[in-house]
Amino acid sequence: MSTKVDSADDLPDKTGVYIMKNARDEVIYVGKSVSLKKRVKSYFKEDLDSPKTRVLMNQFHSLEYIITDTEKEALILEATLIKRHRPQYNVRLKDDKRYPYIKITRENYPRIIITRSISSDGSHYFGPFTDVGSVRKTLKFIKALFKVRDCKKMDGPCLNSQIDLCYAPCAEGISREDYQKIIDSIDLFFQGKYSRIISSLNKEMKEAAISHEFEKAGVLRDQINAIKDVMERQFVAFTNQLDQDIIAGSIDKKMAVMVVFSVREGKIMGKDDFLMAGVENSSPEEILAAFIKQYYANPRYIPGEIIIQYPVPDQKIIREWLSDLRGAAIKVTIPQKGHKYRLLQMASKNASVIRNQEKQVKNALIDLKKYLKLPHMPHIIEGFDVSNIAGKSAVGSMVQFQDAKPRKGKYRRYKLKTPGPDDYGMMQELITRRYQKIIEDGESPPDLILVDGGKGQLKVALNALKSLELVHVPVIGLAKEFEHVFIPQTAEPLILARNSEALFLLQRIRDEAHRFAVSYHRKLRSKELEHSPLDDIKGVGSKRKMNLMRHFKDVEKIKKASLEEIMEVKGLNRQVAENIYYHFHPHSK
């Protein structure tokens, strides 16, 4: 519970955390000190040397504090409060992506699941992970390898047990003790402790063989071999017993990117990258310290050694805190040469590449806002395209980009009902169906809509939005021929520089919408070919069917073709051509 004070003079001369708020009672800064009174009074000097502190104090309205027994407790509390309140003037780890965690549930027979929220329920968490695709693949591998339960309710043997993907604890197919051994092995797996798993499984396998449990021994042998395969796929190896996190950043005046290499048992097990916010007027040392505190404040494995670029404030206390979390002493190393230094340099180069990419993305969004005169930054952009051949198998696609990155889970595809060929009508149907659903679901529209095409496509998109009373949503067209940008109520198109990051982004979204539409169209066309009236004609196999469709585009045109026109198709002799013609004109014989 925090205590509110009216003046810095009312603060105790004790260790703790201070919380600054603005006039709207929002937390704008959290700090810690061994002397709350001395530290906070320094903010009220007439000559503040830090621009960041001057801006902070212009927003300051009220103050609260929490006393702690030790400086280490103050450090932990500070990191927790920064994560909870995300104060504007603290250096903070950006977690707006809501990275996924792997969770080992706290149940009699635990499950292994992916979650994006952490609760104090006694479960064991690993993460966060930045690549959800890799996490899903890993989880699929783990479940198949260790055969842990996947069901929420243990209400009888399910399909997984029948296809040998679960030991069926619901039907007493495995004892709780043996199941817990499996969970312990999974725990070690996520820590990268493969050698310990193999050692434990080897011991179990030998005991099973001695007890003549040969089926169990065989399963354990397969698990050992699978884990050895994982070990062999790791691509960078050093001294076998290394257990480290390598942390390096790339920092400028407005942006900081931190990269973490996780080395377990001498092998690089993964790389994660994170953006830091609130870094203006902060030193690299302060940013690195803030990252370390907030990164390890999340539930995660603590290695025996953490390698960093330079000394950081509170380094001694941070090391003590992490040692407590690990349950054993850890080292914090700042190498100047050798393989540790080379690893640090490699992480730093990765961070620099990511920072440059992020700057390009930010510049592209800033340029789009400026060129298109948008009310705010276009963080969410949706792109649309239609695909058909002479109006047949007409489909539409919608792709969504967030901060210039595709969100494939948000992509949508549509079978269009508008009779063709009518590209304008199809685009109007596509836009209408997409945003009608948005309205029904109570979701927010994007910051910008991009349609593939020029003035015509833009006009029908505007009409569709107007019919849905979404006239406030910005929409533009991008025409392929000259890459001109068409804007509502503007006679002449906007011509962006060929090397413009903004143009590159629009092209990427337009091309992705086109690719997604075409791939769906091909899929539907392929299904048409698989179930065609041509299948009933003697002498027409898959190759001749494909040649016919390439030549005539659709079955209706084949039905109307003369015998002579059919004979022009590649690969057809007269007999087959006659078979096709008379199949559709039986009364002409």
VOBA-149765 format. One record per residue (C-alpha): x negated, y negated, z; residue number from 1. Coordinates in steps of 0.2 Angstrom, whole numbers. Layout:
residues N
- X	Y	Z	NUM
...
end
This chain:
residues 589
- 0	0	0	1
- -7	-17	-5	2
- -7	-32	6	3
- -3	-49	-2	4
- -13	-65	3	5
- -11	-83	-1	6
- -29	-88	-1	7
- -46	-80	-3	8
- -50	-86	15	9
- -37	-74	21	10
- -46	-59	14	11
- -55	-47	26	12
- -74	-45	25	13
- -72	-27	21	14
- -74	-14	7	15
- -59	-12	-4	16
- -50	-17	-20	17
- -43	-34	-25	18
- -28	-36	-37	19
- -25	-52	-47	20
- -8	-56	-54	21
- -1	-69	-65	22
- 15	-80	-63	23
- 26	-65	-70	24
- 19	-54	-56	25
- 9	-44	-70	26
- -8	-36	-65	27
- -21	-46	-75	28
- -37	-40	-66	29
- -43	-26	-54	30
- -60	-27	-45	31
- -69	-19	-30	32
- -82	-25	-18	33
- -91	-21	-2	34
- -85	-38	4	35
- -68	-43	-2	36
- -69	-61	5	37
- -86	-65	-3	38
- -82	-57	-20	39
- -65	-66	-22	40
- -71	-83	-16	41
- -83	-83	-30	42
- -69	-84	-42	43
- -64	-101	-35	44
- -80	-111	-38	45
- -79	-127	-48	46
- -92	-121	-60	47
- -87	-104	-67	48
- -102	-98	-78	49
- -92	-84	-86	50
- -80	-89	-100	51
- -70	-73	-96	52
- -68	-78	-78	53
- -62	-96	-83	54
- -49	-89	-94	55
- -44	-76	-80	56
- -42	-90	-67	57
- -31	-100	-79	58
- -19	-86	-78	59
- -21	-82	-60	60
- -6	-84	-48	61
- -7	-72	-33	62
- -18	-59	-25	63
- -17	-43	-16	64
- -29	-31	-9	65
- -32	-13	-2	66
- -45	-9	10	67
- -55	8	8	68
- -67	17	20	69
- -81	18	8	70
- -87	10	-8	71
- -85	26	-17	72
- -67	26	-12	73
- -65	9	-19	74
- -73	14	-36	75
- -61	28	-38	76
- -46	17	-33	77
- -52	4	-45	78
- -52	16	-60	79
- -35	23	-55	80
- -27	6	-54	81
- -35	0	-71	82
- -28	16	-79	83
- -11	13	-72	84
- -9	-6	-75	85
- -20	-8	-90	86
- -25	-26	-84	87
- -28	-39	-98	88
- -45	-44	-92	89
- -52	-28	-87	90
- -63	-18	-99	91
- -52	-2	-101	92
- -51	14	-111	93
- -38	13	-124	94
- -27	27	-123	95
- -12	21	-134	96
- -15	36	-145	97
- -9	47	-130	98
- -22	60	-133	99
- -17	78	-129	100
- -23	89	-115	101
- -23	108	-113	102
- -13	113	-97	103
- -15	129	-87	104
- 2	129	-78	105
- 3	132	-60	106
- 15	148	-60	107
- 13	166	-54	108
- 9	170	-72	109
- 2	154	-79	110
- 5	148	-97	111
- -7	138	-108	112
- 1	123	-116	113
- -2	106	-125	114
- 4	91	-115	115
- 2	72	-117	116
- 6	68	-99	117
- -2	73	-83	118
- 7	76	-66	119
- 2	80	-49	120
- 9	98	-50	121
- -6	108	-46	122
- -9	113	-64	123
- -26	113	-72	124
- -29	101	-86	125
- -43	100	-99	126
- -45	85	-110	127
- -41	73	-117	128
- -45	79	-135	129
- -44	67	-150	130
- -41	80	-163	131
- -24	88	-160	132
- -26	99	-175	133
- -41	108	-168	134
- -33	109	-151	135
- -18	119	-159	136
- -30	130	-168	137
- -40	134	-152	138
- -24	137	-142	139
- -18	149	-155	140
- -34	158	-155	141
- -34	159	-135	142
- -16	166	-135	143
- -20	179	-148	144
- -36	184	-139	145
- -30	184	-121	146
- -12	188	-124	147
- -5	176	-111	148
- 13	173	-110	149
- 21	159	-121	150
- 39	159	-115	151
- 47	147	-103	152
- 58	159	-94	153
- 52	177	-90	154
- 69	185	-94	155
- 63	201	-102	156
- 51	208	-115	157
- 51	197	-131	158
- 45	198	-148	159
- 27	193	-143	160
- 25	209	-132	161
- 32	220	-146	162
- 19	214	-158	163
- 5	215	-145	164
- 3	196	-142	165
- 8	197	-124	166
- 5	209	-109	167
- 23	206	-104	168
- 21	201	-86	169
- 40	199	-86	170
- 42	218	-88	171
- 28	222	-76	172
- 16	226	-91	173
- 2	218	-81	174
- -2	215	-63	175
- -3	198	-56	176
- -21	201	-51	177
- -26	206	-68	178
- -17	192	-76	179
- -26	180	-65	180
- -43	187	-71	181
- -37	183	-89	182
- -33	165	-83	183
- -50	163	-75	184
- -58	168	-91	185
- -48	155	-101	186
- -53	142	-88	187
- -71	147	-92	188
- -68	146	-110	189
- -62	128	-110	190
- -78	124	-100	191
- -88	131	-113	192
- -95	145	-101	193
- -95	159	-114	194
- -109	168	-106	195
- -100	170	-90	196
- -85	176	-98	197
- -94	189	-108	198
- -103	195	-92	199
- -87	196	-83	200
- -78	205	-97	201
- -93	217	-99	202
- -91	222	-81	203
- -72	225	-83	204
- -75	235	-99	205
- -88	247	-90	206
- -76	249	-75	207
- -62	253	-87	208
- -72	266	-97	209
- -78	274	-81	210
- -59	275	-76	211
- -55	283	-93	212
- -45	268	-97	213
- -51	268	-115	214
- -37	257	-122	215
- -41	243	-110	216
- -59	245	-113	217
- -56	243	-132	218
- -46	227	-129	219
- -60	220	-118	220
- -73	225	-131	221
- -63	215	-145	222
- -62	200	-133	223
- -81	200	-131	224
- -84	201	-149	225
- -72	187	-153	226
- -80	176	-140	227
- -97	180	-147	228
- -91	175	-165	229
- -86	158	-157	230
- -103	156	-150	231
- -112	160	-166	232
- -102	147	-175	233
- -109	133	-165	234
- -121	123	-176	235
- -133	114	-165	236
- -143	124	-151	237
- -156	118	-139	238
- -162	126	-122	239
- -150	139	-118	240
- -144	133	-101	241
- -141	114	-105	242
- -124	108	-98	243
- -123	90	-102	244
- -112	75	-108	245
- -121	63	-120	246
- -112	46	-119	247
- -117	32	-131	248
- -108	16	-138	249
- -108	4	-152	250
- -103	-13	-145	251
- -101	-30	-153	252
- -93	-46	-146	253
- -75	-40	-150	254
- -75	-21	-151	255
- -83	-6	-142	256
- -83	12	-147	257
- -89	25	-136	258
- -94	43	-142	259
- -96	58	-130	260
- -105	74	-136	261
- -101	89	-125	262
- -116	101	-123	263
- -112	118	-115	264
- -124	132	-113	265
- -136	123	-125	266
- -123	120	-139	267
- -114	105	-145	268
- -96	110	-141	269
- -87	95	-147	270
- -87	76	-150	271
- -74	63	-144	272
- -73	45	-148	273
- -64	31	-139	274
- -60	13	-142	275
- -62	1	-127	276
- -51	-15	-125	277
- -55	-31	-115	278
- -73	-31	-120	279
- -75	-49	-124	280
- -89	-58	-114	281
- -93	-41	-105	282
- -111	-34	-106	283
- -115	-17	-113	284
- -119	-11	-96	285
- -102	-16	-89	286
- -93	-8	-103	287
- -102	8	-102	288
- -99	9	-83	289
- -81	5	-85	290
- -80	19	-98	291
- -88	32	-87	292
- -77	28	-72	293
- -61	29	-83	294
- -66	44	-93	295
- -70	55	-78	296
- -55	49	-68	297
- -45	60	-80	298
- -45	79	-76	299
- -60	86	-85	300
- -75	97	-83	301
- -90	88	-75	302
- -107	94	-82	303
- -123	96	-73	304
- -131	81	-82	305
- -124	65	-90	306
- -135	56	-102	307
- -133	38	-105	308
- -141	23	-115	309
- -145	11	-100	310
- -143	9	-82	311
- -126	4	-76	312
- -118	-5	-61	313
- -113	6	-47	314
- -124	20	-55	315
- -128	28	-38	316
- -110	28	-32	317
- -104	35	-49	318
- -116	49	-47	319
- -110	53	-29	320
- -92	52	-35	321
- -95	64	-50	322
- -105	76	-39	323
- -90	77	-27	324
- -79	81	-42	325
- -90	94	-48	326
- -94	102	-31	327
- -112	101	-34	328
- -126	88	-37	329
- -127	80	-55	330
- -140	70	-64	331
- -138	54	-73	332
- -152	52	-86	333
- -158	38	-97	334
- -171	46	-109	335
- -184	37	-118	336
- -190	51	-129	337
- -188	70	-133	338
- -172	79	-138	339
- -161	71	-126	340
- -166	54	-133	341
- -162	61	-151	342
- -145	67	-145	343
- -142	50	-138	344
- -147	41	-154	345
- -136	53	-164	346
- -121	49	-153	347
- -125	30	-155	348
- -125	32	-174	349
- -108	41	-174	350
- -101	26	-163	351
- -108	14	-175	352
- -100	22	-190	353
- -83	23	-181	354
- -85	5	-176	355
- -88	-1	-194	356
- -73	9	-199	357
- -62	2	-186	358
- -68	-16	-191	359
- -63	-12	-209	360
- -46	-6	-203	361
- -43	-21	-192	362
- -49	-33	-206	363
- -37	-25	-219	364
- -23	-27	-207	365
- -28	-45	-203	366
- -29	-49	-222	367
- -12	-41	-225	368
- -4	-51	-212	369
- -12	-67	-219	370
- -9	-63	-238	371
- 9	-57	-236	372
- 13	-70	-223	373
- 20	-57	-211	374
- 26	-62	-194	375
- 14	-50	-185	376
- 1	-37	-188	377
- 7	-22	-199	378
- 2	-8	-187	379
- 16	4	-194	380
- 17	4	-213	381
- 29	16	-223	382
- 26	20	-241	383
- 39	27	-254	384
- 39	36	-270	385
- 50	46	-281	386
- 46	61	-293	387
- 56	69	-307	388
- 55	75	-325	389
- 69	68	-335	390
- 79	67	-319	391
- 77	85	-315	392
- 72	91	-298	393
- 72	73	-292	394
- 63	71	-275	395
- 57	57	-264	396
- 44	55	-251	397
- 40	44	-236	398
- 23	43	-228	399
- 19	33	-213	400
- 2	25	-208	401
- -2	19	-191	402
- -17	6	-190	403
- -22	12	-207	404
- -22	30	-203	405
- -9	43	-209	406
- 3	51	-197	407
- 7	67	-206	408
- 19	72	-192	409
- 30	57	-197	410
- 30	61	-216	411
- 47	65	-224	412
- 53	72	-240	413
- 70	71	-249	414
- 80	80	-262	415
- 88	66	-271	416
- 106	67	-277	417
- 106	52	-289	418
- 109	59	-307	419
- 94	55	-318	420
- 84	49	-326	421
- 87	34	-315	422
- 71	29	-305	423
- 79	13	-298	424
- 94	22	-292	425
- 83	36	-284	426
- 73	23	-275	427
- 88	15	-268	428
- 95	31	-262	429
- 78	36	-254	430
- 77	19	-245	431
- 95	20	-239	432
- 94	38	-232	433
- 77	34	-223	434
- 83	19	-214	435
- 101	25	-211	436
- 93	39	-201	437
- 82	26	-192	438
- 97	16	-187	439
- 107	32	-181	440
- 93	38	-171	441
- 90	20	-163	442
- 72	19	-169	443
- 62	4	-174	444
- 59	1	-192	445
- 41	-1	-198	446
- 31	-17	-199	447
- 30	-16	-218	448
- 38	-6	-232	449
- 28	-2	-247	450
- 37	5	-263	451
- 28	12	-278	452
- 32	0	-292	453
- 35	-17	-298	454
- 49	-30	-297	455
- 63	-17	-301	456
- 59	-5	-287	457
- 56	-19	-275	458
- 73	-26	-280	459
- 83	-10	-276	460
- 73	-8	-260	461
- 79	-25	-255	462
- 97	-21	-259	463
- 96	-5	-249	464
- 89	-14	-234	465
- 102	-28	-236	466
- 116	-15	-236	467
- 109	-9	-219	468
- 107	-26	-212	469
- 88	-24	-211	470
- 84	-40	-221	471
- 71	-44	-208	472
- 59	-30	-212	473
- 45	-35	-224	474
- 45	-25	-240	475
- 33	-26	-255	476
- 30	-17	-272	477
- 13	-11	-278	478
- 12	-8	-297	479
- 0	5	-304	480
- -5	-3	-320	481
- -14	-19	-314	482
- -12	-16	-295	483
- -2	-31	-293	484
- 7	-34	-277	485
- 25	-40	-279	486
- 33	-50	-265	487
- 52	-54	-263	488
- 57	-72	-269	489
- 40	-74	-277	490
- 40	-76	-296	491
- 22	-72	-299	492
- 13	-56	-291	493
- 0	-57	-278	494
- -17	-52	-285	495
- -29	-46	-272	496
- -48	-45	-275	497
- -53	-28	-282	498
- -65	-25	-267	499
- -52	-31	-254	500
- -50	-19	-239	501
- -31	-24	-239	502
- -29	-18	-257	503
- -38	-2	-253	504
- -26	1	-239	505
- -11	-2	-249	506
- -18	9	-263	507
- -21	23	-251	508
- -3	22	-244	509
- 4	21	-262	510
- -6	36	-268	511
- -3	46	-253	512
- 16	44	-255	513
- 14	49	-274	514
- 4	64	-269	515
- 17	70	-256	516
- 31	67	-268	517
- 23	76	-283	518
- 18	91	-272	519
- 36	93	-266	520
- 42	91	-284	521
- 30	105	-290	522
- 36	116	-276	523
- 54	114	-282	524
- 50	117	-300	525
- 40	132	-295	526
- 56	139	-287	527
- 66	135	-302	528
- 53	145	-313	529
- 54	159	-301	530
- 73	160	-302	531
- 77	156	-320	532
- 90	162	-334	533
- 74	166	-344	534
- 71	180	-332	535
- 85	190	-340	536
- 78	190	-358	537
- 68	204	-364	538
- 50	200	-368	539
- 49	184	-358	540
- 37	186	-343	541
- 29	173	-332	542
- 17	167	-344	543
- 29	164	-358	544
- 42	157	-346	545
- 29	144	-341	546
- 25	140	-359	547
- 43	137	-363	548
- 45	126	-348	549
- 30	116	-353	550
- 36	114	-371	551
- 54	110	-367	552
- 53	103	-349	553
- 69	111	-343	554
- 81	126	-347	555
- 95	115	-354	556
- 84	110	-368	557
- 79	128	-372	558
- 98	132	-373	559
- 101	118	-386	560
- 85	122	-396	561
- 86	130	-413	562
- 77	147	-417	563
- 64	137	-427	564
- 60	125	-412	565
- 59	140	-401	566
- 46	148	-412	567
- 35	133	-411	568
- 31	137	-392	569
- 14	144	-389	570
- 13	163	-387	571
- 30	168	-394	572
- 32	180	-409	573
- 48	180	-419	574
- 56	195	-410	575
- 54	186	-393	576
- 60	169	-400	577
- 76	178	-407	578
- 79	186	-390	579
- 79	169	-382	580
- 89	161	-395	581
- 103	174	-396	582
- 103	176	-377	583
- 110	158	-376	584
- 120	159	-393	585
- 127	177	-393	586
- 141	172	-405	587
- 128	167	-418	588
- 122	185	-422	589
end
